[in-house]
Amino acid sequence: MPDFHVIVIGSGFGGAITGCRLAEAGYQVLILERGRRWSHDETHDNFFPRQLDDPKRWIWDNDNPAEYHGWIDLRAFPGMAVVQGAAVGGGSQIYANISVEAPLQAFENRPGQNRWPEAIRKPELQPYYDAVAREMKVREVPASQWSARTQLMKEAAEKIGAGDRFHTIPLAVRFDDSLHIDPNSTDRPLRNPDSIKPNEYGIPQGHCYHCGTCDIGCDVNARNTLDTNYLPRAEKHHAEIRDLHIVSSIEPTSSGYRVNYECIDKKNPHAGSITARLVILAAGSLGSTELLLRCRDAGSLKNLSPRLGQGWSSNGDFLTPALYPRDRMLPAPSEGLPISAVIDFLDGSFKGESFWIQDGGFPDLLARYVEEVGVFKQNVRTWLMLGSIRAALATTAPGFVAKVRRDSPVSQIMPWFAQAVDGSDGVLGLKRPWWLFGRKKLHLKWDIAKSQKAIDAVVEMHKKLAHATGGTPLVPPSWSLSRDLITPHPLGGCGMADTPDRGVVNDRGEVFGHRNLYVADGAIFARAIGVNPSRTIGALAERIAAKIIADSR
């Protein structure tokens, strides 16, 4: 008799949603999460990381997770770096709150592209998109709370003749409609602790006061992260969540699967195994793909598709900082929501490429890193994104970093951001370290050739928008010199398809050749969708859970 009906590996959008829906349907569910459960209580030891000089709270180190199981997992591969969350709630803890649907054409199969299963089309996913929107309580930022960056986005779109392409986007954030913000003022709204009240699951939540800490944890819990909705809802239906559990392998049994794990909680470190009739991998594009690769190589899961690891995508993410003079409105990237609006070129009308432009932002805490020297020198990789901004400033405008520290013009930077439909042709595999000893590590083979036109179009548009509004675009030398990229939206590796020669899982997320073994996260994307993927991951997870439940009746 298995220990549980279902074991879910990971608690991001795929794991939280499938775990929740199956628990609601009466399944006995266990969710295993490698990261820690962070607290929304600032008096708690596990309150969100705030001090830059505390690497054990910031860094997830795959070589030593027992010591370093912090907020961010950054993997550096040749030509590509990937930023991931490592926490109960997964990527919802570090994402920019954006919850958007993929466009209709994202699921249309065309020659030369990785193919989605015939069953996966926008109309099929629509009810599941709607379900995610309801649970995450998405809405657009009120017009009375537009930031200077949002205003700058609108101005830029209008000045290049694309005013009709600008629009604000749905966010998983609680707003107080009575709050009004003057974008011409540097004054910020005050934190209102009286607004923090239990939501329907008993989780205390307040309203956004535009403090700018979204990506490192909201101190009034105004963000509708997964630990405020799907996960507590799952727990209300008796699902169990165990944090600091790293899954090492999966093997078939006569009644389902055995999941082997290591618990890195210092209060009770141990290794063990648990059985279930059904297992759902939801450890993210890198995590789920790596686990299946290790199981394949160890022989515990045989006959996996030869497409395993293929079709990986960065979703075309790109950031171009632009410097603005002090005599114009401050874009203030460290104030307010990290992203609130887009300029939409998903129709391919610019250079034949599909992408959209966003207003980027980063918290005050990380803004200080741009201004200061010497923090986290021993962990430079973890701050690669901000380091690239520093490098761009230093390379493109000599002497500017000194000026940054002297005059504090971080507030004069507009981080133009974007997603695009890239080539989706990366390949994940396991590879020995260069010294040929030790455990194999995850490796990404990434060739920019098929993706370069998409990124070039984004960079050209970033320059056009910056120049139109009086800014100086500072294309990172990591791109202009070496064609290196960084993404917080890794997709693919276990792509959906109609047959195992085209993908790893079927349209229901079930692994070809392995009944009751599923993947339900960004790994199952057939290709890039060119927009923030969280709601699409959620919609696919809702559909996978619904199909599992329907099949059991």
C-alpha positions, -999 to 999 in steps of 0.1 A, spaced: 0 0 0 16 33 -10 23 60 16 3 86 -4 -20 88 -33 1 116 -49 36 130 -44 42 164 -59 79 174 -63 80 212 -62 56 239 -50 57 265 -77 28 271 -101 27 236 -114 31 218 -80 9 241 -60 -20 240 -84 -19 202 -91 -14 195 -54 -43 218 -45 -68 205 -70 -60 168 -63 -63 174 -25 -96 191 -31 -107 159 -50 -99 137 -20 -64 125 -29 -39 121 -1 -12 146 -13 24 152 -2 43 182 -16 80 180 -14 99 214 -17 136 218 -18 135 254 -5 125 267 29 91 281 39 96 318 43 76 338 69 57 370 62 63 379 99 93 402 102 99 391 137 103 355 125 138 339 118 126 330 83 115 365 74 125 374 38 162 382 32 171 418 37 208 421 45 232 419 16 260 405 37 241 373 45 248 349 16 232 319 34 198 336 32 203 348 -4 220 319 -22 209 285 -32 241 264 -38 234 231 -56 268 218 -44 261 226 -7 224 231 -2 225 221 35 244 253 42 232 276 14 195 272 8 186 308 3 163 329 -19 178 326 -54 192 297 -74 214 311 -102 229 287 -127 256 299 -150 259 279 -183 280 288 -214 261 317 -230 232 316 -206 225 322 -169 192 311 -153 176 327 -122 152 306 -102 134 307 -69 140 281 -42 112 283 -17 77 271 -7 57 289 -34 85 284 -60 88 311 -86 59 330 -73 82 342 -45 106 360 -69 85 368 -100 72 403 -108 35 394 -101 26 392 -138 -2 369 -147 -10 371 -184 -24 347 -210 -3 336 -240 -16 350 -273 -36 328 -296 -7 324 -320 16 310 -293 0 276 -297 -4 275 -335 20 250 -350 41 263 -379 68 248 -400 103 248 -384 89 252 -348 86 226 -320 50 214 -321 24 216 -294 0 186 -291 -31 191 -312 -52 192 -281 -33 222 -267 -48 254 -282 -59 287 -266 -96 279 -266 -89 246 -248 -68 264 -221 -92 293 -217 -113 279 -188 -81 270 -170 -66 304 -176 -97 318 -160 -95 295 -130 -59 307 -123 -69 343 -126 -97 338 -101 -76 321 -75 -47 345 -79 -71 375 -79 -54 393 -107 -61 429 -117 -43 458 -133 -27 486 -114 -52 513 -107 -48 544 -129 -44 565 -98 -13 545 -89 7 546 -121 45 551 -115 68 573 -134 80 543 -153 45 534 -164 41 570 -176 74 568 -194 63 536 -211 31 552 -224 50 583 -236 76 561 -254 49 541 -272 31 573 -283 63 590 -295 72 561 -318 36 558 -331 27 527 -312 4 542 -286 -23 516 -293 2 489 -284 7 501 -248 -14 487 -220 -12 478 -184 -13 441 -176 -29 418 -150 -10 415 -117 -14 391 -88 -14 420 -63 -39 434 -38 -45 471 -44 -62 498 -23 -83 517 -48 -85 547 -24 -47 552 -26 -34 579 -50 2 583 -60 16 615 -76 42 603 -102 57 638 -101 66 634 -64 94 614 -48 73 609 -17 63 573 -11 31 560 5 35 549 41 31 513 52 -3 507 68 -1 478 92 -38 482 100 -46 471 64 -31 436 71 -60 412 77 -64 374 72 -76 363 38 -101 335 32 -73 309 41 -63 327 73 -31 342 57 -25 379 68 -24 402 37 -23 439 33 -25 462 3 3 473 -20 20 506 -9 45 505 -38 76 499 -16 95 482 -44 104 449 -26 82 426 -48 111 404 -60 125 398 -25 93 394 -5 65 419 3 66 430 39 28 436 40 21 404 19 1 423 -7 14 399 -34 -9 370 -41 20 344 -41 12 307 -40 16 305 -3 -14 328 2 -38 309 -20 -33 275 -37 -10 261 -10 -30 270 21 -61 258 2 -43 225 -4 -35 223 33 -71 229 42 -78 198 23 -52 178 42 -23 181 18 11 179 35 39 203 26 75 194 36 101 220 29 139 214 26 134 181 9 156 174 -21 144 145 -43 173 125 -57 156 98 -77 123 82 -87 118 44 -93 88 23 -102 72 -1 -78 45 -26 -82 19 -1 -70 33 32 -83 66 49 -76 92 53 -48 106 88 -44 140 90 -27 150 122 -10 174 140 13 160 163 41 185 192 46 166 207 76 194 210 103 169 202 130 163 167 115 187 160 86 181 126 71 176 106 39 146 85 31 120 74 6 82 76 2 59 58 -21 28 69 -40 6 57 -68 11 88 -87 40 113 -89 40 148 -104 73 165 -112 70 203 -108 105 213 -100 108 238 -129 123 235 -163 158 228 -150 148 208 -119 123 184 -135 145 178 -166 176 172 -145 157 147 -123 145 127 -153 180 128 -169 195 114 -137 168 87 -134 174 77 -171 212 75 -166 208 55 -134 184 31 -151 155 37 -126 133 51 -154 138 34 -187 125 41 -222 122 79 -217 118 99 -249 150 107 -268 137 143 -268 144 146 -231 164 177 -224 157 192 -259 136 222 -269 149 244 -240 141 281 -242 150 313 -224 117 328 -235 136 356 -251 143 376 -219 164 407 -224 172 438 -203 186 471 -216 192 498 -189 188 533 -202 202 564 -185 180 595 -183 191 631 -175 182 646 -142 160 673 -157 133 649 -167 109 628 -146 127 601 -127 119 565 -139 128 553 -103 133 515 -109 135 509 -72 101 524 -65 67 508 -70 59 476 -89 87 460 -109 66 457 -140 32 472 -147 27 476 -185 38 464 -219 42 476 -255 30 447 -275 47 436 -308 36 399 -304 20 402 -339 54 401 -356 50 436 -370 85 447 -361 113 429 -380 90 399 -383 97 389 -347 72 383 -319 80 401 -286 68 426 -261 85 454 -241 81 459 -204 91 484 -178 117 468 -156 125 475 -119 144 462 -90 142 467 -52 160 494 -32 181 467 -16 195 456 -49 197 491 -62 222 497 -34 243 470 -49 245 489 -82 258 519 -62 281 501 -38 313 481 -44 325 451 -24 292 433 -14 291 396 -21 324 396 -40 327 359 -32 293 353 -49 295 374 -80 274 349 -100 244 355 -78 244 391 -87 251 386 -124 220 406 -135 228 437 -115 265 432 -122 257 434 -159 240 468 -153 272 480 -136 293 466 -164 270 483 -190 273 516 -172 311 513 -168 317 502 -204 292 524 -222 296 556 -201 332 557 -186 333 572 -152 295 568 -147 298 543 -119 316 568 -98 289 593 -106 263 567 -96 279 565 -62 283 603 -59 250 615 -71 228 584 -66 213 584 -101 201 548 -99 168 566 -100 177 579 -134 178 544 -149 150 528 -168 155 491 -171 138 483 -205 128 447 -203 113 422 -228 103 386 -237 104 372 -272 98 340 -291 133 327 -293 147 296 -312 137 272 -284 166 249 -294 186 246 -262 196 211 -250 199 202 -214 221 172 -204 244 158 -177 281 164 -180 312 156 -159 331 185 -145 362 196 -166 384 176 -142 364 144 -152 357 133 -117 328 137 -93 290 138 -99 277 148 -133 263 183 -134 234 198 -154 247 213 -186 230 235 -212 241 236 -248 229 269 -261 235 284 -296 223 319 -301 221 315 -339 183 307 -342 175 333 -315 197 362 -325 171 379 -348 146 380 -320 170 395 -295 183 420 -321 148 432 -327 142 436 -290 175 456 -286 166 478 -315 132 485 -301 147 492 -267 171 518 -283 142 533 -302 120 538 -271 149 551 -250 160 576 -277 124 588 -282 121 597 -245 155 613 -241 173 583 -227 207 568 -235 204 530 -239 232 510 -224 232 477 -241 250 453 -217 285 443 -230 276 407 -220 254 408 -251 272 431 -275 306 415 -269 299 379 -261 262 373 -269 255 361 -233 220 361 -219 202 357 -186 166 345 -180 142 342 -151 118 323 -173 134 290 -183 111 268 -204 112 233 -220 133 202 -216 103 179 -211 82 192 -240 45 183 -246 38 164 -279 15 139 -295 42 112 -298 74 103 -279 96 110 -309 84 147 -307 83 152 -269 86 138 -234 50 141 -221 16 139 -237 -10 166 -238 -20 156 -202 15 160 -189 20 122 -185 55 109 -193 55 87 -224 60 51 -213 54 57 -176 18 56 -165 10 79 -135 42 98 -138 36 135 -148 54 167 -154 35 199 -147 57 230 -149 75 252 -174 95 221 -186 65 209 -206 64 240 -229 69 229 -265 85 263 -273 88 299 -261 55 319 -258 71 354 -257 52 365 -226 56 360 -189 47 322 -185 33 319 -149 -4 319 -159 2 295 -188 21 271 -164 -9 275 -141 -34 268 -168 -16 237 -180 -14 225 -144 -51 231 -138 -58 211 -170 -35 182 -160 -51 180 -125 -86 180 -141 -77 152 -165 -62 131 -137 -94 135 -116 -116 128 -146 -97 96 -154 -101 83 -119 -139 86 -119 
